[in-house]
Amino acid sequence: AIARDAALAATLPNPRVPLPDGRQYALNPQMTALKGLFDAGSAAVQLNVGPLVVPLNRALYNNGNKKLYPVPPKLFSHNDQQSIWQSSSPEGSTIGWGGNIGDLVMGQNGNSLFTCISVAGNAVFLSGDNTLQYQVGSGGAVKISSVSGTGSVFGSSAVKQAMAQLTQQARGHKLENEYNKVIKRAVDAEVTVTGAIGATSAFAGQFPATGLGRQLEMVARLIEGRGSLGTRRQVFFVSMGGFDLHDNLIGNQGPLLKQLSDAMAAFQTAMAGKGIGDKVTTFTASDFGRTLASNGDGADHGWGNHHFMVGGAVNGNAIYGYAPPVSIDNSSSLPGYDGHVGQGRLIPTTSVDQYGATLGKWFGLSDAQLAEILPNLKNFGSGTLQAGSTTVGYPKDVGFMKPA
């Protein structure tokens, strides 16, 4: 599907952490921007990440004792696996580990409302026990037009003033009062965010005109305006779709990966240009990878997937973790790892908990705090990916994040 010469040109050099058996990986040839970051030392790859309760191989996956060898619930289901990635629980979960990180750092922000911000709609990842996820659009804060700012409602400024008063004044009834407090908070927050990001973007022309590019530009503007927002520690969420390529994978996957590559590279360039390239780390997540087996014109729902980390604090120019076998018949040269579950679905060798804990450790969380917010971390040795017991395939003293 991809010409050998094109694949060789996109090969990722891996001088820091040689992979076993001379294995090499290449990016899709359309991901030139991300390859540039990798070569420059600002990006890295963690191989074969996915939801796990305990370490598994194919024999343990097929073992009938699910009490000893539990399998993540509702595998291969989009909505459930997105939720498990974000919150360790299937669809219906209300608290995510990004929000729990926000719970632990919100005290460092003058305005805790802006600790966790989504530019991609509702995301359980950003909901904490105390932290609220504040949502904005790629064009800025969401305005309640009938009560916010100047103008009129039904052609009358008096009606607008009355609406603003009715929906924000203190009330004697407890539920009415709480509802009006939420409205007032939304109105005040919109004014604050609009003022912080300004009428024009400080990054105009620096981001691609794609959905992800516009979302990441808004994140950059919010970070640029952090002084006005009263924030020092924040967690953001953006997203893009289209990767469920049961059909036409060859034609569609490359352009989608180019969008991802260009947007992530533009964001890192923008952060570096503001002198904070090592203070912001971007990482990818997904519901699952694809099967290695073709269904004729595409690939079906998989499990483990390779992920990117980008930023000045990343130990870049390296590929980390197990290099899983590229086969459909489950053959493997890794001791104890026979790592496919039908159709070439990779059983993850790095858990989401380990991946998240490594990022959380860099963000400043203690081991005890990480254990509280990532419930399965205790099942993976020392947890974070600085430890040799959980990172077979690269040196014990190397992890994908530099020390905080």
C-alpha positions as CSV (number, residue, x, y, z in Angstrom):
1,A,0.0,0.0,0.0
2,I,2.9,2.3,0.7
3,A,5.9,2.2,-1.6
4,R,9.1,0.9,0.1
5,D,11.1,4.0,-0.8
6,A,8.4,6.2,0.8
7,A,8.4,4.1,3.9
8,L,12.2,4.1,4.2
9,A,12.2,7.9,3.9
10,A,9.8,8.1,6.8
11,T,11.7,5.6,9.0
12,L,12.2,6.8,12.6
13,P,15.8,6.7,13.7
14,N,16.1,5.2,17.2
15,P,19.6,5.7,18.4
16,R,18.8,6.1,22.1
17,V,16.7,2.9,22.5
18,P,17.6,0.2,19.9
19,L,14.7,-2.2,19.4
20,P,15.3,-5.9,19.4
21,D,16.1,-7.9,16.3
22,G,16.9,-4.7,14.4
23,R,13.2,-3.7,14.2
24,Q,12.5,-0.4,12.6
25,Y,9.3,1.7,12.5
26,A,8.3,4.3,10.0
27,L,5.5,7.0,10.2
28,N,3.0,7.3,7.4
29,P,4.9,9.3,4.7
30,Q,2.4,12.1,5.0
31,M,3.4,12.7,8.6
32,T,6.4,14.8,7.7
33,A,5.8,17.5,10.3
34,L,5.7,15.0,13.2
35,K,8.8,13.2,11.8
36,G,10.6,16.5,11.9
37,L,9.7,16.9,15.6
38,F,10.9,13.3,16.3
39,D,14.2,13.8,14.5
40,A,14.7,17.1,16.4
41,G,14.1,15.3,19.8
42,S,10.7,16.8,20.6
43,A,8.6,13.7,20.0
44,A,8.6,10.1,20.9
45,V,6.5,7.0,20.5
46,Q,5.2,4.6,23.1
47,L,4.4,1.2,21.5
48,N,1.3,-0.9,22.0
49,V,-0.7,1.1,24.7
50,G,-4.2,0.1,25.7
51,P,-6.6,-0.6,28.5
52,L,-5.5,-3.4,30.9
53,V,-6.6,-4.4,34.3
54,V,-3.6,-6.8,34.8
55,P,-0.8,-7.8,32.4
56,L,-2.1,-10.2,29.8
57,N,-0.9,-12.4,27.0
58,R,-3.0,-14.6,24.8
59,A,-3.0,-17.6,27.2
60,L,-4.1,-15.5,30.1
61,Y,-6.7,-13.7,28.0
62,N,-8.2,-17.1,27.1
63,N,-7.9,-18.4,30.7
64,G,-11.3,-19.1,32.2
65,N,-10.4,-17.5,35.6
66,K,-11.4,-13.9,35.0
67,K,-11.0,-13.2,38.7
68,L,-7.3,-13.7,38.4
69,Y,-7.0,-12.5,34.9
70,P,-9.7,-9.9,34.3
71,V,-10.1,-8.4,30.9
72,P,-11.2,-4.8,30.4
73,P,-14.9,-4.6,30.0
74,K,-16.6,-4.3,26.6
75,L,-13.5,-4.5,24.4
76,F,-13.8,-3.4,20.8
77,S,-16.8,-1.1,21.5
78,H,-16.1,2.5,20.5
79,N,-18.0,4.4,23.2
80,D,-16.9,2.1,26.0
81,Q,-13.2,2.0,25.1
82,Q,-13.1,5.8,24.7
83,S,-14.6,6.0,28.2
84,I,-12.2,3.4,29.6
85,W,-9.2,5.2,28.2
86,Q,-10.5,8.5,29.8
87,S,-11.8,7.2,33.1
88,S,-11.0,3.5,33.6
89,S,-14.7,2.6,33.3
90,P,-17.1,1.9,30.4
91,E,-19.7,4.3,29.0
92,G,-21.6,6.0,31.8
93,S,-18.6,6.9,33.8
94,T,-18.6,10.4,35.3
95,I,-15.1,10.9,36.5
96,G,-11.9,10.9,34.4
97,W,-8.2,10.8,35.3
98,G,-7.6,14.2,33.6
99,G,-10.2,15.7,35.9
100,N,-8.7,14.0,38.9
101,I,-5.3,15.5,38.0
102,G,-7.2,18.8,37.9
103,D,-8.6,18.2,41.4
104,L,-5.0,17.9,42.7
105,V,-3.6,21.1,41.0
106,M,-6.7,23.4,41.0
107,G,-5.5,25.0,44.3
108,Q,-2.6,26.5,42.3
109,N,-5.0,28.4,40.0
110,G,-6.6,31.7,41.0
111,N,-9.7,30.7,39.1
112,S,-10.3,26.9,39.4
113,L,-13.0,26.9,36.8
114,F,-10.4,27.1,34.1
115,T,-8.3,24.2,35.3
116,C,-9.8,21.7,32.8
117,I,-10.9,23.0,29.5
118,S,-12.3,21.0,26.5
119,V,-12.4,22.4,23.0
120,A,-14.1,19.2,21.7
121,G,-17.4,19.1,23.6
122,N,-18.2,16.9,26.6
123,A,-15.3,14.6,27.6
124,V,-15.4,12.5,30.8
125,F,-11.6,12.7,30.8
126,L,-11.8,16.2,32.2
127,S,-14.5,15.6,34.9
128,G,-13.1,15.5,38.4
129,D,-14.5,15.0,41.8
130,N,-14.4,18.7,42.3
131,T,-13.1,20.1,39.1
132,L,-15.6,21.0,36.4
133,Q,-14.8,20.7,32.7
134,Y,-15.2,24.1,31.1
135,Q,-16.1,23.9,27.5
136,V,-15.2,26.3,24.7
137,G,-15.5,26.2,21.0
138,S,-12.7,26.6,18.5
139,G,-13.9,30.1,18.0
140,G,-13.8,31.0,21.7
141,A,-16.1,30.9,24.8
142,V,-19.7,30.0,24.4
143,K,-22.0,33.0,24.9
144,I,-25.6,32.9,26.2
145,S,-26.7,35.4,23.7
146,S,-30.1,36.2,25.3
147,V,-28.5,37.4,28.5
148,S,-24.9,38.2,27.7
149,G,-23.4,41.4,26.3
150,T,-25.2,44.2,24.4
151,G,-27.9,43.9,21.9
152,S,-31.6,43.0,22.1
153,V,-33.9,40.0,22.4
154,F,-37.0,40.1,20.1
155,G,-35.8,43.6,19.1
156,S,-35.9,44.9,22.7
157,S,-33.0,45.8,24.9
158,A,-35.4,45.9,27.9
159,V,-36.3,42.2,27.3
160,K,-32.6,41.3,27.3
161,Q,-32.1,43.2,30.6
162,A,-35.0,41.4,32.1
163,M,-33.8,38.0,31.0
164,A,-30.3,38.7,32.4
165,Q,-31.9,39.7,35.8
166,L,-34.3,36.8,35.9
167,T,-31.6,34.2,35.2
168,Q,-28.9,35.5,37.4
169,Q,-30.5,37.1,40.5
170,A,-30.4,35.4,43.9
171,R,-33.5,33.4,44.7
172,G,-35.1,32.0,47.9
173,H,-35.8,28.6,46.4
174,K,-32.7,26.4,46.7
175,L,-32.9,24.8,43.3
176,E,-33.8,28.1,41.5
177,N,-30.9,29.8,43.3
178,E,-28.4,27.1,42.2
179,Y,-29.6,27.2,38.6
180,N,-29.1,31.0,38.5
181,K,-25.7,30.6,40.1
182,V,-24.7,28.3,37.2
183,I,-26.0,30.8,34.6
184,K,-24.1,33.7,36.3
185,R,-21.0,31.6,36.4
186,A,-21.3,30.9,32.7
187,V,-21.9,34.5,31.8
188,D,-19.0,35.7,33.9
189,A,-16.7,33.0,32.5
190,E,-17.5,33.9,29.0
191,V,-16.5,37.5,29.6
192,T,-13.2,36.4,31.3
193,V,-12.3,34.0,28.5
194,T,-13.2,36.4,25.7
195,G,-11.0,39.1,27.3
196,A,-8.1,36.7,27.9
197,I,-7.9,35.4,24.3
198,G,-8.4,38.7,22.7
199,A,-10.3,39.6,19.5
200,T,-7.6,38.3,17.2
201,S,-5.4,35.3,17.5
202,A,-1.7,35.8,18.5
203,F,-1.1,32.7,16.4
204,A,-2.9,33.7,13.2
205,G,-1.6,31.7,10.2
206,Q,0.4,29.3,12.3
207,F,-2.1,26.5,12.5
208,P,-3.6,24.4,9.7
209,A,-7.3,25.2,8.8
210,T,-8.5,21.8,10.0
211,G,-10.8,20.9,12.9
212,L,-7.9,19.8,15.0
213,G,-5.7,22.7,13.9
214,R,-8.4,25.2,15.0
215,Q,-8.9,23.4,18.3
216,L,-5.2,23.4,19.1
217,E,-5.0,27.1,18.1
218,M,-7.6,27.8,20.7
219,V,-5.7,25.9,23.3
220,A,-2.6,27.9,22.4
221,R,-4.6,31.2,22.8
222,L,-5.9,30.0,26.2
223,I,-2.4,29.2,27.4
224,E,-1.2,32.6,26.1
225,G,-4.0,34.2,28.1
226,R,-3.3,32.2,31.3
227,G,-2.4,35.4,33.2
228,S,-5.9,36.9,32.7
229,L,-7.5,33.5,33.4
230,G,-5.6,33.2,36.7
231,T,-4.2,29.8,35.8
232,R,-0.8,28.1,36.2
233,R,-1.6,24.3,35.8
234,Q,-4.2,23.2,33.2
235,V,-5.4,20.1,31.4
236,F,-6.9,20.5,27.9
237,F,-8.8,18.1,25.6
238,V,-9.1,18.2,21.8
239,S,-10.2,15.5,19.4
240,M,-10.5,14.4,15.8
241,G,-12.4,11.5,14.3
242,G,-12.6,9.6,11.0
243,F,-10.3,6.7,11.8
244,D,-12.9,4.0,12.0
245,L,-11.7,2.8,8.6
246,H,-13.5,-0.5,7.9
247,D,-13.5,0.7,4.3
248,N,-11.1,2.7,2.1
249,L,-8.3,2.6,4.7
250,I,-5.5,3.1,2.1
251,G,-7.1,6.2,0.7
252,N,-8.2,7.9,4.0
253,Q,-5.7,7.0,6.7
254,G,-2.8,9.0,5.2
255,P,-4.7,12.3,5.0
256,L,-6.1,11.9,8.5
257,L,-2.6,11.2,9.9
258,K,-1.3,14.3,8.0
259,Q,-4.0,16.4,9.8
260,L,-2.8,15.0,13.2
261,S,0.8,15.5,12.3
262,D,0.5,19.0,11.0
263,A,-1.7,20.2,13.9
264,M,0.5,18.7,16.7
265,A,3.7,20.1,15.1
266,A,2.1,23.6,14.7
267,F,1.1,23.5,18.4
268,Q,4.6,22.6,19.5
269,T,6.1,25.3,17.3
270,A,3.7,27.8,18.8
271,M,4.5,26.8,22.4
272,A,8.3,26.9,21.7
273,G,7.9,30.3,20.1
274,K,6.4,31.5,23.4
275,G,9.3,30.1,25.4
276,I,7.1,27.4,27.0
277,G,7.8,24.4,24.7
278,D,9.1,22.4,27.7
279,K,6.2,23.4,30.0
280,V,3.4,21.8,27.8
281,T,3.2,18.2,26.8
282,T,0.8,16.9,24.1
283,F,-0.1,13.2,24.0
284,T,-2.4,11.1,21.9
285,A,-5.1,8.6,23.0
286,S,-7.6,6.5,21.1
287,D,-10.4,4.0,21.7
288,F,-8.2,1.3,20.0
289,G,-5.9,0.5,17.1
290,R,-7.0,-1.6,14.1
291,T,-6.6,-5.2,13.3
292,L,-3.5,-6.2,11.4
293,A,-5.7,-8.4,9.2
294,S,-7.4,-6.7,6.3
295,N,-11.2,-7.1,5.9
296,G,-10.7,-6.5,2.2
297,D,-10.8,-2.7,2.0
298,G,-9.9,-1.7,5.5
299,A,-9.3,-3.0,9.1
300,D,-11.6,-3.7,12.0
301,H,-11.6,-2.8,15.7
302,G,-8.4,-3.7,17.4
303,W,-7.0,-3.2,20.9
304,G,-3.4,-2.0,21.5
305,N,-2.1,1.0,19.6
306,H,1.0,3.1,19.3
307,H,0.9,6.6,20.6
308,F,2.8,9.9,20.3
309,M,4.1,12.3,23.0
310,V,5.3,15.7,21.9
311,G,7.0,18.6,23.8
312,G,10.3,19.9,25.1
313,A,9.9,17.8,28.2
314,V,9.7,14.5,26.2
315,N,12.7,12.3,25.9
316,G,12.4,12.5,22.2
317,N,13.9,10.9,19.2
318,A,13.1,7.5,20.6
319,I,10.6,4.6,20.5
320,Y,9.7,3.1,23.8
321,G,8.1,-0.2,24.9
322,Y,7.6,-3.7,23.5
323,A,7.8,-4.0,19.7
324,P,4.9,-6.4,19.1
325,P,5.0,-9.1,16.4
326,V,3.8,-8.0,13.1
327,S,1.8,-11.1,12.3
328,I,-1.7,-12.5,12.2
329,D,-0.9,-15.9,13.5
330,N,0.2,-14.7,16.9
331,S,3.9,-15.6,16.5
332,S,6.2,-13.7,18.8
333,S,9.9,-13.7,19.8
334,L,9.1,-12.0,23.1
335,P,9.3,-14.3,26.1
336,G,5.9,-14.9,27.6
337,Y,4.1,-12.7,25.0
338,D,1.9,-14.3,22.4
339,G,0.2,-11.1,21.8
340,H,-2.7,-11.2,19.4
341,V,-6.4,-11.9,19.9
342,G,-7.8,-12.9,16.6
343,Q,-7.3,-10.9,13.3
344,G,-4.0,-9.5,14.6
345,R,-5.5,-7.5,17.5
346,L,-2.6,-6.5,19.6
347,I,-2.8,-7.3,23.3
348,P,-1.4,-4.1,24.9
349,T,2.0,-4.4,26.6
350,T,1.7,-0.9,28.2
351,S,-1.4,-0.1,30.1
352,V,-3.2,3.2,29.9
353,D,-2.6,3.5,33.7
354,Q,1.2,3.3,33.2
355,Y,1.0,5.8,30.3
356,G,-1.1,8.2,32.3
357,A,1.0,7.8,35.4
358,T,4.2,8.7,33.6
359,L,2.5,11.9,32.3
360,G,1.1,12.6,35.8
361,K,4.5,12.1,37.4
362,W,6.0,14.7,35.1
363,F,3.0,17.0,36.0
364,G,4.0,16.8,39.6
365,L,1.8,14.2,41.2
366,S,3.2,11.9,43.9
367,D,3.1,8.1,43.7
368,A,0.3,8.0,46.2
369,Q,-1.8,10.5,44.2
370,L,-1.3,8.5,41.0
371,A,-2.4,5.3,42.7
372,E,-5.6,7.1,43.8
373,I,-6.6,8.3,40.3
374,L,-5.4,5.3,38.3
375,P,-7.0,2.2,39.9
376,N,-5.1,-0.5,38.0
377,L,-1.7,1.0,38.4
378,K,-0.9,-1.2,41.4
379,N,-1.0,-4.3,39.1
380,F,1.9,-3.1,37.0
381,G,5.0,-3.3,39.1
382,S,6.3,0.2,40.0
383,G,3.7,1.8,37.7
384,T,5.3,4.6,35.8
385,L,7.4,4.0,32.7
386,Q,10.7,5.0,34.3
387,A,11.0,1.5,35.9
388,G,12.7,-1.4,34.1
389,S,10.1,-3.9,35.4
390,T,7.5,-2.3,33.2
391,T,9.5,-1.2,30.2
392,V,11.2,-4.3,28.8
393,G,12.9,-3.3,25.6
394,Y,14.7,-0.2,26.8
395,P,17.1,0.8,29.5
396,K,15.9,0.9,33.1
397,D,16.9,4.5,33.6
398,V,15.0,5.8,30.6
399,G,11.4,6.9,30.4
400,F,9.6,8.9,27.8
401,M,9.3,12.0,30.0
402,K,12.2,14.0,31.4
403,P,12.2,14.6,35.2
404,A,9.8,17.4,36.2
